[in-house]
Amino acid sequence: MTDNFQDQYSKFLYIWFGQFISIIGTGLTIFALGVYVYQLTGTASSYVFILMCAFLPPILLKPYGGILADRHDRRIMMVFGDLGSTLGLLFIFFMMVKGNIELWQVYLGISVSSIFAAFQEPAYKALVTDLLTRDQYAKASGLMQLASSAQYLLSPFLAGVLLSLLDIKFIFLIDVSTLLIASFIVIWIRKVLGEIPVKRQETNFMEEFKEGFQEFSKNKGVVHLVITTMIVLFFVGLLQSLFVPMLLNLESVKTVGISQSLCASGMIIGSLFIGIFGSRSGHVTMLSIALFLSGLFFAGLGFSANIILITLAGFLFFAMLPFINTPIEVLIRTNIDNQKQGRVWSIISTTTYVGSILAFAVAGFLADYVFDPLLKPDGMLADSIGSLIGTGAGRGIALMFIASGLMISVISLFIWKNSRIKGLEDVEKQNNVVPLQL
């Protein structure tokens, strides 16, 4: 039995590798298109709209993707999502080859790719439960986060090099190639392992969505954890939206890029640590401590205008993220029925990403019209808070980061004291009947 578990884990590693390179490819496209659109229009709003096209369709469609992941072989759903994503990329490619591509065509292509991604991600997450044992969940989660972080660490660097050597059209072909490789790996694994038997009643989408929502909502600990995560992601979304604008007021574009890569490397370190050593107990404690520390490091981004200190704070913040994401995933995964995980994960993803979307929607307004005016040289807070963190362009964003970080630290105390969230770990211990394999 142990050998079989190890064989299943090795097959998961093949699938993980395919997803790893496809995520890098996706990051290449997002970075390249962001540069292309910004250089074409010179407006930040055009860049933000790229993000909205990439994030909004998955949020709206993931519940349906989760239902399909529970109805069908999850590996087939992954292939469907990856191959479908190539359609949007090829559309942009051919429009560029044709010449005189318009912005709406770029937005349309990105939207099509993200629509298919909505069907791939729930199946990928739920497939972990099909292939692995409970004591392997944390390692798998760490590796999946490692792959996700590559989009922020490796993709911008690689895209910057490639754009200096190749036309942007070839970036799309590289992305398509990575998606094809990922699909072929999943097809091969399915052929080796055969079909995974499923006994699921065929019902309509609304009934299955309702069933998934009931499974999600009946566990109040899961609900509390997901809503708390959504709030945290709102503040993290402000960081994603405004970190670069803040740095561009302090340093050159090249320095900003180096700083971003160094910050993101913290997530690689944290993910590798969990991927190697795993985490089998104390998940609520790990989550609370990591969240508290991440809030302090987040706030640290705003206390100084020194790029070295900012980069150090960013590195430490990103290093904490795997220690936040892993216990959240493990606590939810061990408290949800496997037969309903696809649709439940889609509901959870939709709910939590609302926080990020709201942050993208309000970040610009808050920075430009609320916080930055407060810390202009003649602003209302210039002589008080401004004497501590500085005044001028970008310091309002710094104040937003300080406030956001402190709020995250406060939220960690709520998790520490929340009896329903603590109860999730009790259920996990009761359900974890698989012997520990060393």
C-alpha positions as CSV (number, residue, x, y, z in Angstrom):
1,M,0.0,0.0,0.0
2,T,2.9,2.3,0.8
3,D,4.5,1.7,-2.6
4,N,1.1,2.5,-4.3
5,F,0.8,5.8,-2.4
6,Q,4.4,6.7,-3.4
7,D,3.6,5.8,-7.1
8,Q,0.5,8.0,-6.9
9,Y,2.6,10.9,-5.5
10,S,5.1,10.5,-8.3
11,K,2.3,10.7,-10.9
12,F,1.1,13.9,-9.2
13,L,4.7,15.3,-9.5
14,Y,4.5,14.8,-13.3
15,I,1.2,16.7,-13.4
16,W,2.6,19.4,-11.1
17,F,5.6,19.9,-13.4
18,G,3.3,20.4,-16.4
19,Q,1.3,23.0,-14.5
20,F,4.5,24.6,-13.3
21,I,5.7,25.4,-16.8
22,S,2.2,26.4,-18.0
23,I,2.0,28.9,-15.1
24,I,5.3,30.4,-16.2
25,G,4.0,30.6,-19.7
26,T,0.8,32.4,-18.5
27,G,3.0,34.8,-16.5
28,L,5.0,35.6,-19.6
29,T,1.8,36.5,-21.5
30,I,0.4,38.7,-18.7
31,F,3.7,40.6,-18.2
32,A,4.2,41.0,-22.0
33,L,0.7,42.2,-22.6
34,G,0.9,44.6,-19.6
35,V,4.0,46.2,-21.1
36,Y,2.5,46.3,-24.6
37,V,-0.8,47.9,-23.5
38,Y,0.9,50.4,-21.2
39,Q,3.3,51.5,-23.9
40,L,0.5,51.7,-26.4
41,T,-1.8,53.8,-24.3
42,G,0.3,55.3,-21.6
43,T,-2.5,54.9,-19.1
44,A,-2.6,52.7,-16.0
45,S,-6.3,52.1,-16.4
46,S,-5.6,50.1,-19.6
47,Y,-3.2,47.9,-17.6
48,V,-5.7,47.4,-14.8
49,F,-8.3,46.4,-17.3
50,I,-6.0,43.6,-18.4
51,L,-6.0,42.3,-14.8
52,M,-9.8,42.5,-14.7
53,C,-10.1,40.5,-17.9
54,A,-7.8,37.9,-16.5
55,F,-9.5,37.6,-13.0
56,L,-13.2,38.4,-13.4
57,P,-14.2,35.5,-15.8
58,P,-12.8,32.8,-13.5
59,I,-14.5,34.3,-10.5
60,L,-17.9,34.2,-12.3
61,L,-17.5,30.8,-13.9
62,K,-15.5,28.8,-11.3
63,P,-18.7,27.5,-9.6
64,Y,-19.7,25.9,-12.9
65,G,-16.2,24.6,-13.4
66,G,-16.3,23.0,-10.0
67,I,-19.6,21.3,-10.8
68,L,-18.1,19.8,-14.0
69,A,-15.0,18.7,-12.0
70,D,-17.3,16.7,-9.8
71,R,-19.3,15.2,-12.7
72,H,-16.4,14.1,-14.9
73,D,-12.8,12.9,-14.7
74,R,-10.9,15.8,-13.3
75,R,-8.0,15.1,-15.5
76,I,-10.2,15.6,-18.6
77,M,-11.4,18.9,-17.2
78,M,-7.7,20.0,-16.8
79,V,-7.0,19.2,-20.4
80,F,-10.2,21.0,-21.5
81,G,-9.2,24.1,-19.6
82,D,-5.5,24.1,-20.8
83,L,-6.3,23.5,-24.5
84,G,-9.2,26.0,-24.4
85,S,-6.9,28.6,-23.0
86,T,-4.7,28.4,-26.1
87,L,-7.6,29.7,-28.3
88,G,-7.5,33.2,-26.8
89,L,-3.7,33.3,-27.1
90,L,-3.8,32.2,-30.7
91,F,-6.5,34.8,-31.4
92,I,-4.3,37.6,-30.2
93,F,-1.3,36.1,-32.1
94,F,-3.2,36.0,-35.4
95,M,-4.6,39.5,-34.9
96,M,-1.1,40.8,-34.3
97,V,0.2,39.0,-37.4
98,K,-2.6,40.5,-39.4
99,G,-1.6,44.0,-38.1
100,N,-3.3,46.9,-36.5
101,I,-4.6,45.0,-33.5
102,E,-7.1,46.9,-31.4
103,L,-7.3,47.0,-27.6
104,W,-10.7,45.3,-27.5
105,Q,-9.2,42.3,-29.3
106,V,-6.4,42.0,-26.7
107,Y,-9.0,42.2,-23.9
108,L,-11.2,39.6,-25.7
109,G,-8.3,37.2,-26.2
110,I,-7.3,37.4,-22.5
111,S,-10.9,36.9,-21.4
112,V,-11.3,33.8,-23.5
113,S,-8.2,32.3,-22.0
114,S,-9.3,33.1,-18.5
115,I,-12.8,31.6,-19.1
116,F,-11.2,28.2,-19.9
117,A,-8.9,28.6,-16.9
118,A,-12.0,28.8,-14.7
119,F,-12.7,25.1,-15.6
120,Q,-9.1,24.0,-15.1
121,E,-8.2,25.3,-11.7
122,P,-11.0,23.6,-9.6
123,A,-10.3,20.3,-11.3
124,Y,-6.6,20.6,-10.6
125,K,-7.1,21.4,-6.9
126,A,-9.7,18.6,-6.5
127,L,-7.4,16.1,-8.3
128,V,-5.0,16.2,-5.3
129,T,-7.7,14.5,-3.2
130,D,-8.1,11.8,-5.8
131,L,-4.4,10.9,-6.1
132,L,-2.9,11.6,-2.6
133,T,-3.3,10.5,1.0
134,R,-4.1,13.0,3.8
135,D,-0.5,13.2,5.1
136,Q,0.6,14.2,1.5
137,Y,-1.8,17.1,1.2
138,A,0.5,19.7,2.9
139,K,3.5,18.7,0.6
140,A,1.3,18.9,-2.5
141,S,-0.1,22.3,-1.3
142,G,3.4,23.6,-0.8
143,L,4.5,22.5,-4.3
144,M,1.4,24.0,-5.9
145,Q,2.1,27.3,-4.2
146,L,5.7,27.0,-5.4
147,A,4.4,26.7,-9.0
148,S,2.1,29.7,-8.5
149,S,4.9,31.9,-7.2
150,A,6.9,31.2,-10.3
151,Q,4.5,33.4,-12.2
152,Y,5.7,36.4,-10.1
153,L,9.4,35.4,-9.6
154,L,10.5,33.8,-12.9
155,S,8.0,35.0,-15.5
156,P,8.7,38.8,-15.3
157,F,12.5,38.2,-15.5
158,L,12.1,35.8,-18.4
159,A,9.6,38.0,-20.3
160,G,11.9,41.0,-19.9
161,V,14.8,39.0,-21.5
162,L,12.6,37.5,-24.2
163,L,11.0,40.8,-25.2
164,S,14.5,42.2,-25.7
165,L,15.3,39.4,-28.1
166,L,11.9,38.4,-29.7
167,D,8.8,40.1,-30.9
168,I,5.9,39.9,-28.5
169,K,4.0,37.6,-30.8
170,F,6.4,34.8,-30.0
171,I,5.6,35.1,-26.3
172,F,2.1,33.9,-27.1
173,L,3.5,30.9,-29.0
174,I,5.7,30.0,-26.0
175,D,2.7,30.2,-23.7
176,V,0.7,28.0,-26.1
177,S,3.5,25.5,-26.1
178,T,3.6,25.2,-22.3
179,L,-0.2,24.6,-22.2
180,L,0.2,21.9,-24.8
181,I,2.9,20.2,-22.8
182,A,0.8,20.4,-19.6
183,S,-2.1,18.8,-21.4
184,F,-0.1,16.0,-22.9
185,I,1.3,15.1,-19.5
186,V,-2.2,14.8,-18.0
187,I,-3.3,12.7,-20.9
188,W,-0.4,10.4,-20.4
189,I,-1.0,10.1,-16.7
190,R,-4.6,9.3,-17.4
191,K,-3.6,6.5,-19.8
192,V,-1.2,5.0,-17.2
193,L,-3.5,5.1,-14.2
194,G,-6.8,4.6,-16.1
195,E,-10.0,6.2,-15.2
196,I,-10.9,7.1,-11.7
197,P,-14.2,5.6,-10.9
198,V,-16.9,8.1,-9.9
199,K,-20.4,7.6,-8.7
200,R,-22.1,10.9,-9.1
201,Q,-25.8,11.5,-9.7
202,E,-26.5,13.4,-12.9
203,T,-28.4,16.5,-11.9
204,N,-28.7,20.0,-13.3
205,F,-26.2,22.7,-12.7
206,M,-28.3,24.7,-10.3
207,E,-29.0,21.6,-8.1
208,E,-25.3,20.7,-8.0
209,F,-24.3,24.3,-7.3
210,K,-26.9,24.3,-4.5
211,E,-25.5,21.1,-3.2
212,G,-22.0,22.4,-3.2
213,F,-23.1,25.6,-1.5
214,Q,-24.8,23.6,1.2
215,E,-21.7,21.5,1.7
216,F,-19.7,24.7,2.0
217,S,-22.1,26.6,4.3
218,K,-23.0,23.8,6.7
219,N,-19.5,23.9,8.2
220,K,-19.4,27.2,10.0
221,G,-15.7,26.9,10.7
222,V,-15.0,26.7,6.9
223,V,-17.3,29.6,6.3
224,H,-15.5,31.7,8.9
225,L,-12.1,30.8,7.5
226,V,-13.2,31.6,3.9
227,I,-14.7,35.0,4.8
228,T,-11.6,35.8,6.8
229,T,-9.4,34.9,3.8
230,M,-11.5,37.1,1.6
231,I,-10.9,40.1,3.8
232,V,-7.2,39.3,4.0
233,L,-7.1,39.1,0.2
234,F,-8.7,42.5,-0.1
235,F,-5.7,44.0,1.7
236,V,-3.2,41.9,-0.3
237,G,-5.0,43.0,-3.5
238,L,-4.1,46.6,-2.6
239,L,-0.5,45.5,-2.4
240,Q,-0.7,43.8,-5.8
241,S,-2.3,46.9,-7.4
242,L,-0.1,49.6,-5.8
243,F,3.3,48.2,-5.0
244,V,4.8,49.0,-8.4
245,P,3.4,52.6,-8.5
246,M,4.8,53.3,-5.1
247,L,8.3,52.1,-6.1
248,L,8.2,53.9,-9.4
249,N,8.1,57.1,-7.4
250,L,11.3,56.1,-5.7
251,E,13.5,54.2,-8.2
252,S,14.0,53.3,-11.9
253,V,12.0,50.7,-13.7
254,K,15.0,48.3,-13.7
255,T,15.4,48.6,-9.9
256,V,11.7,48.1,-9.4
257,G,11.9,44.9,-11.4
258,I,14.8,43.6,-9.4
259,S,13.0,44.5,-6.2
260,Q,9.9,42.6,-7.3
261,S,11.8,39.5,-8.1
262,L,13.7,39.5,-4.8
263,C,10.4,40.0,-2.9
264,A,8.7,37.1,-4.7
265,S,11.7,34.8,-4.0
266,G,10.5,34.8,-0.4
267,M,7.5,32.8,-1.4
268,I,9.8,30.3,-3.2
269,I,11.7,29.8,0.1
270,G,8.5,29.3,2.1
271,S,7.0,27.0,-0.4
272,L,10.1,24.8,-0.6
273,F,10.2,24.5,3.1
274,I,6.7,23.2,3.3
275,G,7.1,21.1,0.2
276,I,10.1,19.3,1.7
277,F,9.0,19.1,5.4
278,G,5.2,19.2,5.1
279,S,2.9,20.1,8.0
280,R,0.8,17.6,9.7
281,S,-0.5,19.4,12.8
282,G,-1.0,22.7,14.4
283,H,-2.4,24.3,11.3
284,V,-4.5,27.0,13.1
285,T,-1.5,28.0,15.2
286,M,0.7,28.2,12.1
287,L,-2.0,30.2,10.3
288,S,-2.4,32.7,13.1
289,I,1.4,33.3,13.7
290,A,2.2,33.5,10.0
291,L,-0.7,35.9,9.4
292,F,0.3,38.1,12.3
293,L,3.9,38.3,11.1
294,S,2.9,38.9,7.5
295,G,0.8,41.9,8.6
296,L,3.9,43.4,10.4
297,F,6.1,42.9,7.3
298,F,3.3,44.3,5.1
299,A,3.2,47.4,7.2
300,G,7.0,47.6,7.0
301,L,6.7,48.3,3.3
302,G,5.4,51.7,4.1
303,F,7.6,52.9,6.9
304,S,10.7,53.6,4.8
305,A,11.5,55.0,1.4
306,N,14.7,53.0,1.3
307,I,14.5,50.4,-1.5
308,I,16.7,47.9,0.4
309,L,14.4,48.0,3.5
310,I,11.3,47.9,1.3
311,T,12.7,44.8,-0.5
312,L,13.6,43.1,2.7
313,A,10.1,43.7,4.1
314,G,8.5,42.4,0.9
315,F,10.7,39.3,0.9
316,L,9.6,38.5,4.5
317,F,6.0,39.2,3.7
318,F,6.1,36.8,0.7
319,A,8.0,34.2,2.7
320,M,5.0,34.1,5.1
321,L,2.4,33.4,2.4
322,P,2.9,29.6,2.0
323,F,2.6,29.3,5.8
324,I,-0.8,31.0,5.4
325,N,-2.0,29.3,2.3
326,T,-1.1,25.7,3.3
327,P,-3.0,25.5,6.6
328,I,-6.0,27.2,5.0
329,E,-6.0,24.6,2.2
330,V,-5.4,21.6,4.5
331,L,-8.1,22.7,7.0
332,I,-10.7,23.1,4.3
333,R,-9.7,20.0,2.3
334,T,-10.0,17.7,5.4
335,N,-13.4,19.1,6.3
336,I,-15.1,18.7,2.9
337,D,-16.5,15.6,1.3
338,N,-14.2,14.4,-1.5
339,Q,-17.2,13.8,-3.8
340,K,-18.1,17.5,-3.6
341,Q,-14.6,19.1,-3.5
342,G,-14.7,20.4,-7.1
343,R,-17.8,22.5,-6.7
344,V,-16.9,23.5,-3.1
345,W,-13.4,24.7,-4.1
346,S,-14.9,26.7,-7.0
347,I,-17.3,28.4,-4.5
348,I,-14.4,29.0,-2.1
349,S,-12.2,30.5,-4.9
350,T,-15.1,32.7,-6.1
351,T,-15.7,34.0,-2.6
352,T,-12.1,34.7,-1.7
353,Y,-11.2,36.3,-5.0
354,V,-14.0,38.8,-4.5
355,G,-11.7,40.5,-2.0
356,S,-9.0,40.9,-4.7
357,I,-11.4,42.2,-7.3
358,L,-12.8,44.8,-4.8
359,A,-9.2,45.9,-4.1
360,F,-8.5,46.3,-7.8
361,A,-11.7,48.3,-8.2
362,V,-11.0,50.8,-5.4
363,A,-7.1,50.9,-5.1
364,G,-6.6,53.6,-7.7
365,F,-9.3,55.8,-6.2
366,L,-8.1,55.4,-2.7
367,A,-4.5,56.2,-3.6
368,D,-5.2,59.1,-5.9
369,Y,-8.0,60.9,-4.2
370,V,-7.8,59.9,-0.5
371,F,-4.4,58.9,0.8
372,D,-2.0,60.7,-1.5
373,P,-3.6,64.1,-0.9
374,L,-3.3,63.5,2.8
375,L,0.5,63.2,2.5
376,K,1.3,65.9,0.0
377,P,3.8,68.5,1.4
378,D,0.8,70.6,2.4
379,G,-1.6,67.8,3.1
380,M,-3.6,67.3,6.3
381,L,-1.2,64.6,7.7
382,A,2.1,66.1,6.4
383,D,3.2,67.4,9.7
384,S,2.1,64.3,11.8
385,I,2.4,61.0,10.0
386,G,4.3,62.6,7.2
387,S,7.2,63.4,9.6
388,L,7.5,59.7,10.2
389,I,7.1,58.1,6.7
390,G,7.7,61.1,4.5
391,T,5.6,63.2,2.2
392,G,5.1,63.5,-1.6
393,A,4.2,61.2,-4.4
394,G,3.7,57.6,-3.3
395,R,3.7,58.2,0.4
396,G,-0.1,58.0,0.5
397,I,0.2,54.4,-0.8
398,A,2.8,53.8,1.9
399,L,0.2,54.8,4.5
400,M,-2.3,52.5,2.9
401,F,0.2,49.6,3.3
402,I,0.8,50.4,6.9
403,A,-2.9,50.5,7.7
404,S,-3.5,47.3,5.7
405,G,-0.7,45.4,7.3
406,L,-1.9,46.3,10.8
407,M,-5.4,45.2,9.9
408,I,-4.1,41.8,8.8
409,S,-2.3,41.4,12.1
410,V,-5.6,42.2,13.9
411,I,-7.4,39.6,11.8
412,S,-4.8,36.9,12.9
413,L,-5.9,37.5,16.5
414,F,-9.5,36.8,15.5
415,I,-8.5,33.5,13.9
416,W,-6.5,32.6,17.1
417,K,-9.6,33.1,19.2
418,N,-12.2,31.7,16.8
419,S,-13.5,28.4,18.3
420,R,-15.2,27.4,15.0
421,I,-12.0,27.7,13.0
422,K,-10.1,25.8,15.8
423,G,-12.8,23.1,15.5
424,L,-11.7,22.4,11.9
425,E,-8.4,21.0,13.2
426,D,-10.2,18.7,15.6
427,V,-12.2,17.2,12.7
428,E,-9.0,16.9,10.7
429,K,-7.4,14.8,13.5
430,Q,-10.4,12.6,13.7
431,N,-10.5,12.0,10.0
432,N,-6.8,11.4,9.5
433,V,-6.8,7.6,9.9
434,V,-4.1,6.9,7.3
435,P,-0.9,5.8,9.1
436,L,2.0,8.2,8.8
437,Q,4.4,7.1,6.1
438,L,8.1,8.0,6.6
